[in-house]
Amino acid sequence: MNPISNKISGVFIPVSNIENARDWYCEILGLPTDGEIFFGHIYVLPLVGPNIVLDSKIFAPDNVYKVPAFQFNAEDIHQAYEFMRSRNVELTTGIENGHWFNFKDPDGNLLMVCK
C-alpha cells in the first residue's frame, strides 16, 4: 500500500493580501467569508472536490500563475463569462472553442473556467 494518497486535497494560490483575496474569491464562487484565516496568512476555500488554499506568505510577483494550474467548471460557459465580465474581472481570452476562457485574479494569477 502506498503511503501517499492518489487524491489532490488542495491547490495553493499565492495572494498578496489574504483578506482581499478571500473576499474576491468568495464573491466569485458564491461562498461565505466567515471561515477562519489560519496563522494570519492562509484561507481555505471550501469547494466540492479539492479545496483552494489562498496563502499570502508564499506570495511574490514571480510566484503568480502565468498559465492556469487548474480550472473551474461551469455548466453554461457563456453565462459564466458574462458573470465574470459583470464583476469587472480581467478576462484574458474570449470564450475559446465554445468551451473555456482564461482570467486573472487581483494578484495576476492566470486561471481558467471550462465547460
MODELLER restraints for C-alpha pairs under 7 A, 6 or more apart:
rsr = mdl.restraints
at = mdl.atoms
rsr.add(forms.Gaussian(group=physical.xy_distance, feature=features.Distance(at['CA:8:A'], at['CA:50:A']), mean=5.96, stdev=0.5))
rsr.add(forms.Gaussian(group=physical.xy_distance, feature=features.Distance(at['CA:9:A'], at['CA:50:A']), mean=4.68, stdev=0.5))
rsr.add(forms.Gaussian(group=physical.xy_distance, feature=features.Distance(at['CA:9:A'], at['CA:51:A']), mean=6.24, stdev=0.5))
rsr.add(forms.Gaussian(group=physical.xy_distance, feature=features.Distance(at['CA:10:A'], at['CA:50:A']), mean=4.79, stdev=0.5))
rsr.add(forms.Gaussian(group=physical.xy_distance, feature=features.Distance(at['CA:10:A'], at['CA:51:A']), mean=4.46, stdev=0.5))
rsr.add(forms.Gaussian(group=physical.xy_distance, feature=features.Distance(at['CA:10:A'], at['CA:52:A']), mean=5.40, stdev=0.5))
rsr.add(forms.Gaussian(group=physical.xy_distance, feature=features.Distance(at['CA:10:A'], at['CA:53:A']), mean=6.34, stdev=0.5))
rsr.add(forms.Gaussian(group=physical.xy_distance, feature=features.Distance(at['CA:11:A'], at['CA:51:A']), mean=6.41, stdev=0.5))
rsr.add(forms.Gaussian(group=physical.xy_distance, feature=features.Distance(at['CA:11:A'], at['CA:52:A']), mean=4.92, stdev=0.5))
rsr.add(forms.Gaussian(group=physical.xy_distance, feature=features.Distance(at['CA:11:A'], at['CA:53:A']), mean=5.83, stdev=0.5))
rsr.add(forms.Gaussian(group=physical.xy_distance, feature=features.Distance(at['CA:12:A'], at['CA:52:A']), mean=5.97, stdev=0.5))
rsr.add(forms.Gaussian(group=physical.xy_distance, feature=features.Distance(at['CA:12:A'], at['CA:53:A']), mean=4.61, stdev=0.5))
rsr.add(forms.Gaussian(group=physical.xy_distance, feature=features.Distance(at['CA:12:A'], at['CA:54:A']), mean=5.88, stdev=0.5))
rsr.add(forms.Gaussian(group=physical.xy_distance, feature=features.Distance(at['CA:12:A'], at['CA:55:A']), mean=6.77, stdev=0.5))
rsr.add(forms.Gaussian(group=physical.xy_distance, feature=features.Distance(at['CA:13:A'], at['CA:53:A']), mean=6.15, stdev=0.5))
rsr.add(forms.Gaussian(group=physical.xy_distance, feature=features.Distance(at['CA:13:A'], at['CA:54:A']), mean=5.01, stdev=0.5))
rsr.add(forms.Gaussian(group=physical.xy_distance, feature=features.Distance(at['CA:13:A'], at['CA:55:A']), mean=6.19, stdev=0.5))
rsr.add(forms.Gaussian(group=physical.xy_distance, feature=features.Distance(at['CA:14:A'], at['CA:54:A']), mean=6.16, stdev=0.5))
rsr.add(forms.Gaussian(group=physical.xy_distance, feature=features.Distance(at['CA:14:A'], at['CA:55:A']), mean=5.21, stdev=0.5))
rsr.add(forms.Gaussian(group=physical.xy_distance, feature=features.Distance(at['CA:14:A'], at['CA:56:A']), mean=5.84, stdev=0.5))
rsr.add(forms.Gaussian(group=physical.xy_distance, feature=features.Distance(at['CA:14:A'], at['CA:58:A']), mean=5.58, stdev=0.5))
rsr.add(forms.Gaussian(group=physical.xy_distance, feature=features.Distance(at['CA:14:A'], at['CA:59:A']), mean=4.58, stdev=0.5))
rsr.add(forms.Gaussian(group=physical.xy_distance, feature=features.Distance(at['CA:14:A'], at['CA:63:A']), mean=6.77, stdev=0.5))
rsr.add(forms.Gaussian(group=physical.xy_distance, feature=features.Distance(at['CA:14:A'], at['CA:64:A']), mean=6.29, stdev=0.5))
rsr.add(forms.Gaussian(group=physical.xy_distance, feature=features.Distance(at['CA:15:A'], at['CA:21:A']), mean=6.47, stdev=0.5))
rsr.add(forms.Gaussian(group=physical.xy_distance, feature=features.Distance(at['CA:15:A'], at['CA:54:A']), mean=6.34, stdev=0.5))
rsr.add(forms.Gaussian(group=physical.xy_distance, feature=features.Distance(at['CA:15:A'], at['CA:55:A']), mean=5.79, stdev=0.5))
rsr.add(forms.Gaussian(group=physical.xy_distance, feature=features.Distance(at['CA:15:A'], at['CA:56:A']), mean=4.75, stdev=0.5))
rsr.add(forms.Gaussian(group=physical.xy_distance, feature=features.Distance(at['CA:15:A'], at['CA:59:A']), mean=5.32, stdev=0.5))
rsr.add(forms.Gaussian(group=physical.xy_distance, feature=features.Distance(at['CA:15:A'], at['CA:107:A']), mean=6.09, stdev=0.5))
rsr.add(forms.Gaussian(group=physical.xy_distance, feature=features.Distance(at['CA:16:A'], at['CA:56:A']), mean=5.19, stdev=0.5))
rsr.add(forms.Gaussian(group=physical.xy_distance, feature=features.Distance(at['CA:16:A'], at['CA:59:A']), mean=5.62, stdev=0.5))
rsr.add(forms.Gaussian(group=physical.xy_distance, feature=features.Distance(at['CA:16:A'], at['CA:107:A']), mean=6.58, stdev=0.5))
rsr.add(forms.Gaussian(group=physical.xy_distance, feature=features.Distance(at['CA:17:A'], at['CA:56:A']), mean=5.91, stdev=0.5))
rsr.add(forms.Gaussian(group=physical.xy_distance, feature=features.Distance(at['CA:18:A'], at['CA:41:A']), mean=5.96, stdev=0.5))
rsr.add(forms.Gaussian(group=physical.xy_distance, feature=features.Distance(at['CA:18:A'], at['CA:42:A']), mean=6.92, stdev=0.5))
rsr.add(forms.Gaussian(group=physical.xy_distance, feature=features.Distance(at['CA:18:A'], at['CA:54:A']), mean=6.93, stdev=0.5))
rsr.add(forms.Gaussian(group=physical.xy_distance, feature=features.Distance(at['CA:18:A'], at['CA:55:A']), mean=6.72, stdev=0.5))
rsr.add(forms.Gaussian(group=physical.xy_distance, feature=features.Distance(at['CA:18:A'], at['CA:56:A']), mean=5.56, stdev=0.5))
rsr.add(forms.Gaussian(group=physical.xy_distance, feature=features.Distance(at['CA:22:A'], at['CA:33:A']), mean=6.82, stdev=0.5))
rsr.add(forms.Gaussian(group=physical.xy_distance, feature=features.Distance(at['CA:22:A'], at['CA:43:A']), mean=6.75, stdev=0.5))
rsr.add(forms.Gaussian(group=physical.xy_distance, feature=features.Distance(at['CA:23:A'], at['CA:33:A']), mean=6.31, stdev=0.5))
rsr.add(forms.Gaussian(group=physical.xy_distance, feature=features.Distance(at['CA:26:A'], at['CA:32:A']), mean=6.15, stdev=0.5))
rsr.add(forms.Gaussian(group=physical.xy_distance, feature=features.Distance(at['CA:26:A'], at['CA:33:A']), mean=6.23, stdev=0.5))
rsr.add(forms.Gaussian(group=physical.xy_distance, feature=features.Distance(at['CA:36:A'], at['CA:43:A']), mean=6.75, stdev=0.5))
rsr.add(forms.Gaussian(group=physical.xy_distance, feature=features.Distance(at['CA:37:A'], at['CA:43:A']), mean=4.90, stdev=0.5))
rsr.add(forms.Gaussian(group=physical.xy_distance, feature=features.Distance(at['CA:41:A'], at['CA:55:A']), mean=5.50, stdev=0.5))
rsr.add(forms.Gaussian(group=physical.xy_distance, feature=features.Distance(at['CA:41:A'], at['CA:56:A']), mean=5.06, stdev=0.5))
rsr.add(forms.Gaussian(group=physical.xy_distance, feature=features.Distance(at['CA:41:A'], at['CA:57:A']), mean=5.80, stdev=0.5))
rsr.add(forms.Gaussian(group=physical.xy_distance, feature=features.Distance(at['CA:42:A'], at['CA:53:A']), mean=6.68, stdev=0.5))
rsr.add(forms.Gaussian(group=physical.xy_distance, feature=features.Distance(at['CA:42:A'], at['CA:54:A']), mean=5.60, stdev=0.5))
rsr.add(forms.Gaussian(group=physical.xy_distance, feature=features.Distance(at['CA:42:A'], at['CA:55:A']), mean=4.59, stdev=0.5))
rsr.add(forms.Gaussian(group=physical.xy_distance, feature=features.Distance(at['CA:42:A'], at['CA:56:A']), mean=6.67, stdev=0.5))
rsr.add(forms.Gaussian(group=physical.xy_distance, feature=features.Distance(at['CA:43:A'], at['CA:53:A']), mean=5.81, stdev=0.5))
rsr.add(forms.Gaussian(group=physical.xy_distance, feature=features.Distance(at['CA:43:A'], at['CA:54:A']), mean=5.14, stdev=0.5))
rsr.add(forms.Gaussian(group=physical.xy_distance, feature=features.Distance(at['CA:43:A'], at['CA:55:A']), mean=6.66, stdev=0.5))
rsr.add(forms.Gaussian(group=physical.xy_distance, feature=features.Distance(at['CA:44:A'], at['CA:51:A']), mean=6.57, stdev=0.5))
rsr.add(forms.Gaussian(group=physical.xy_distance, feature=features.Distance(at['CA:44:A'], at['CA:52:A']), mean=5.84, stdev=0.5))
rsr.add(forms.Gaussian(group=physical.xy_distance, feature=features.Distance(at['CA:44:A'], at['CA:53:A']), mean=4.51, stdev=0.5))
rsr.add(forms.Gaussian(group=physical.xy_distance, feature=features.Distance(at['CA:44:A'], at['CA:54:A']), mean=6.24, stdev=0.5))
rsr.add(forms.Gaussian(group=physical.xy_distance, feature=features.Distance(at['CA:45:A'], at['CA:51:A']), mean=5.76, stdev=0.5))
rsr.add(forms.Gaussian(group=physical.xy_distance, feature=features.Distance(at['CA:45:A'], at['CA:52:A']), mean=5.19, stdev=0.5))
rsr.add(forms.Gaussian(group=physical.xy_distance, feature=features.Distance(at['CA:45:A'], at['CA:53:A']), mean=6.27, stdev=0.5))
rsr.add(forms.Gaussian(group=physical.xy_distance, feature=features.Distance(at['CA:64:A'], at['CA:108:A']), mean=6.35, stdev=0.5))
rsr.add(forms.Gaussian(group=physical.xy_distance, feature=features.Distance(at['CA:64:A'], at['CA:109:A']), mean=4.93, stdev=0.5))
rsr.add(forms.Gaussian(group=physical.xy_distance, feature=features.Distance(at['CA:65:A'], at['CA:109:A']), mean=4.51, stdev=0.5))
rsr.add(forms.Gaussian(group=physical.xy_distance, feature=features.Distance(at['CA:65:A'], at['CA:110:A']), mean=5.36, stdev=0.5))
rsr.add(forms.Gaussian(group=physical.xy_distance, feature=features.Distance(at['CA:66:A'], at['CA:109:A']), mean=6.31, stdev=0.5))
rsr.add(forms.Gaussian(group=physical.xy_distance, feature=features.Distance(at['CA:66:A'], at['CA:110:A']), mean=5.46, stdev=0.5))
rsr.add(forms.Gaussian(group=physical.xy_distance, feature=features.Distance(at['CA:67:A'], at['CA:110:A']), mean=5.62, stdev=0.5))
rsr.add(forms.Gaussian(group=physical.xy_distance, feature=features.Distance(at['CA:68:A'], at['CA:110:A']), mean=5.27, stdev=0.5))
rsr.add(forms.Gaussian(group=physical.xy_distance, feature=features.Distance(at['CA:68:A'], at['CA:111:A']), mean=4.58, stdev=0.5))
rsr.add(forms.Gaussian(group=physical.xy_distance, feature=features.Distance(at['CA:68:A'], at['CA:112:A']), mean=5.93, stdev=0.5))
rsr.add(forms.Gaussian(group=physical.xy_distance, feature=features.Distance(at['CA:70:A'], at['CA:111:A']), mean=6.85, stdev=0.5))
rsr.add(forms.Gaussian(group=physical.xy_distance, feature=features.Distance(at['CA:70:A'], at['CA:112:A']), mean=6.82, stdev=0.5))
rsr.add(forms.Gaussian(group=physical.xy_distance, feature=features.Distance(at['CA:71:A'], at['CA:111:A']), mean=6.51, stdev=0.5))
rsr.add(forms.Gaussian(group=physical.xy_distance, feature=features.Distance(at['CA:71:A'], at['CA:112:A']), mean=4.68, stdev=0.5))
rsr.add(forms.Gaussian(group=physical.xy_distance, feature=features.Distance(at['CA:71:A'], at['CA:113:A']), mean=5.35, stdev=0.5))
rsr.add(forms.Gaussian(group=physical.xy_distance, feature=features.Distance(at['CA:71:A'], at['CA:114:A']), mean=6.35, stdev=0.5))
rsr.add(forms.Gaussian(group=physical.xy_distance, feature=features.Distance(at['CA:72:A'], at['CA:112:A']), mean=6.16, stdev=0.5))
rsr.add(forms.Gaussian(group=physical.xy_distance, feature=features.Distance(at['CA:72:A'], at['CA:113:A']), mean=4.65, stdev=0.5))
rsr.add(forms.Gaussian(group=physical.xy_distance, feature=features.Distance(at['CA:72:A'], at['CA:114:A']), mean=6.20, stdev=0.5))
rsr.add(forms.Gaussian(group=physical.xy_distance, feature=features.Distance(at['CA:73:A'], at['CA:113:A']), mean=5.70, stdev=0.5))
rsr.add(forms.Gaussian(group=physical.xy_distance, feature=features.Distance(at['CA:73:A'], at['CA:114:A']), mean=5.15, stdev=0.5))
rsr.add(forms.Gaussian(group=physical.xy_distance, feature=features.Distance(at['CA:73:A'], at['CA:115:A']), mean=5.83, stdev=0.5))
rsr.add(forms.Gaussian(group=physical.xy_distance, feature=features.Distance(at['CA:74:A'], at['CA:80:A']), mean=6.48, stdev=0.5))
rsr.add(forms.Gaussian(group=physical.xy_distance, feature=features.Distance(at['CA:74:A'], at['CA:113:A']), mean=6.61, stdev=0.5))
rsr.add(forms.Gaussian(group=physical.xy_distance, feature=features.Distance(at['CA:74:A'], at['CA:114:A']), mean=6.00, stdev=0.5))
rsr.add(forms.Gaussian(group=physical.xy_distance, feature=features.Distance(at['CA:74:A'], at['CA:115:A']), mean=5.07, stdev=0.5))
rsr.add(forms.Gaussian(group=physical.xy_distance, feature=features.Distance(at['CA:75:A'], at['CA:115:A']), mean=5.84, stdev=0.5))
rsr.add(forms.Gaussian(group=physical.xy_distance, feature=features.Distance(at['CA:76:A'], at['CA:115:A']), mean=6.64, stdev=0.5))
rsr.add(forms.Gaussian(group=physical.xy_distance, feature=features.Distance(at['CA:77:A'], at['CA:99:A']), mean=6.48, stdev=0.5))
rsr.add(forms.Gaussian(group=physical.xy_distance, feature=features.Distance(at['CA:77:A'], at['CA:100:A']), mean=6.82, stdev=0.5))
rsr.add(forms.Gaussian(group=physical.xy_distance, feature=features.Distance(at['CA:77:A'], at['CA:114:A']), mean=6.85, stdev=0.5))
rsr.add(forms.Gaussian(group=physical.xy_distance, feature=features.Distance(at['CA:77:A'], at['CA:115:A']), mean=5.63, stdev=0.5))
rsr.add(forms.Gaussian(group=physical.xy_distance, feature=features.Distance(at['CA:89:A'], at['CA:103:A']), mean=7.00, stdev=0.5))
rsr.add(forms.Gaussian(group=physical.xy_distance, feature=features.Distance(at['CA:90:A'], at['CA:103:A']), mean=5.57, stdev=0.5))
rsr.add(forms.Gaussian(group=physical.xy_distance, feature=features.Distance(at['CA:90:A'], at['CA:104:A']), mean=5.45, stdev=0.5))
rsr.add(forms.Gaussian(group=physical.xy_distance, feature=features.Distance(at['CA:91:A'], at['CA:102:A']), mean=6.13, stdev=0.5))
rsr.add(forms.Gaussian(group=physical.xy_distance, feature=features.Distance(at['CA:91:A'], at['CA:103:A']), mean=4.21, stdev=0.5))
rsr.add(forms.Gaussian(group=physical.xy_distance, feature=features.Distance(at['CA:91:A'], at['CA:104:A']), mean=6.51, stdev=0.5))
rsr.add(forms.Gaussian(group=physical.xy_distance, feature=features.Distance(at['CA:92:A'], at['CA:102:A']), mean=5.47, stdev=0.5))
rsr.add(forms.Gaussian(group=physical.xy_distance, feature=features.Distance(at['CA:92:A'], at['CA:103:A']), mean=5.07, stdev=0.5))
rsr.add(forms.Gaussian(group=physical.xy_distance, feature=features.Distance(at['CA:93:A'], at['CA:101:A']), mean=5.57, stdev=0.5))
rsr.add(forms.Gaussian(group=physical.xy_distance, feature=features.Distance(at['CA:93:A'], at['CA:102:A']), mean=5.47, stdev=0.5))
rsr.add(forms.Gaussian(group=physical.xy_distance, feature=features.Distance(at['CA:94:A'], at['CA:101:A']), mean=5.81, stdev=0.5))
rsr.add(forms.Gaussian(group=physical.xy_distance, feature=features.Distance(at['CA:95:A'], at['CA:101:A']), mean=4.85, stdev=0.5))
rsr.add(forms.Gaussian(group=physical.xy_distance, feature=features.Distance(at['CA:99:A'], at['CA:114:A']), mean=5.67, stdev=0.5))
rsr.add(forms.Gaussian(group=physical.xy_distance, feature=features.Distance(at['CA:99:A'], at['CA:115:A']), mean=5.06, stdev=0.5))
rsr.add(forms.Gaussian(group=physical.xy_distance, feature=features.Distance(at['CA:100:A'], at['CA:112:A']), mean=6.95, stdev=0.5))
rsr.add(forms.Gaussian(group=physical.xy_distance, feature=features.Distance(at['CA:100:A'], at['CA:113:A']), mean=5.54, stdev=0.5))
rsr.add(forms.Gaussian(group=physical.xy_distance, feature=features.Distance(at['CA:100:A'], at['CA:114:A']), mean=4.22, stdev=0.5))
rsr.add(forms.Gaussian(group=physical.xy_distance, feature=features.Distance(at['CA:100:A'], at['CA:115:A']), mean=6.18, stdev=0.5))
rsr.add(forms.Gaussian(group=physical.xy_distance, feature=features.Distance(at['CA:101:A'], at['CA:112:A']), mean=5.75, stdev=0.5))
rsr.add(forms.Gaussian(group=physical.xy_distance, feature=features.Distance(at['CA:101:A'], at['CA:113:A']), mean=5.57, stdev=0.5))
rsr.add(forms.Gaussian(group=physical.xy_distance, feature=features.Distance(at['CA:101:A'], at['CA:114:A']), mean=6.71, stdev=0.5))
rsr.add(forms.Gaussian(group=physical.xy_distance, feature=features.Distance(at['CA:102:A'], at['CA:110:A']), mean=6.74, stdev=0.5))
rsr.add(forms.Gaussian(group=physical.xy_distance, feature=features.Distance(at['CA:102:A'], at['CA:111:A']), mean=5.57, stdev=0.5))
rsr.add(forms.Gaussian(group=physical.xy_distance, feature=features.Distance(at['CA:102:A'], at['CA:112:A']), mean=4.36, stdev=0.5))
rsr.add(forms.Gaussian(group=physical.xy_distance, feature=features.Distance(at['CA:102:A'], at['CA:113:A']), mean=6.38, stdev=0.5))
rsr.add(forms.Gaussian(group=physical.xy_distance, feature=features.Distance(at['CA:103:A'], at['CA:110:A']), mean=5.75, stdev=0.5))
rsr.add(forms.Gaussian(group=physical.xy_distance, feature=features.Distance(at['CA:103:A'], at['CA:111:A']), mean=5.42, stdev=0.5))
rsr.add(forms.Gaussian(group=physical.xy_distance, feature=features.Distance(at['CA:103:A'], at['CA:112:A']), mean=6.25, stdev=0.5))
rsr.add(forms.Gaussian(group=physical.xy_distance, feature=features.Distance(at['CA:104:A'], at['CA:110:A']), mean=4.59, stdev=0.5))
rsr.add(forms.Gaussian(group=physical.xy_distance, feature=features.Distance(at['CA:104:A'], at['CA:111:A']), mean=5.97, stdev=0.5))
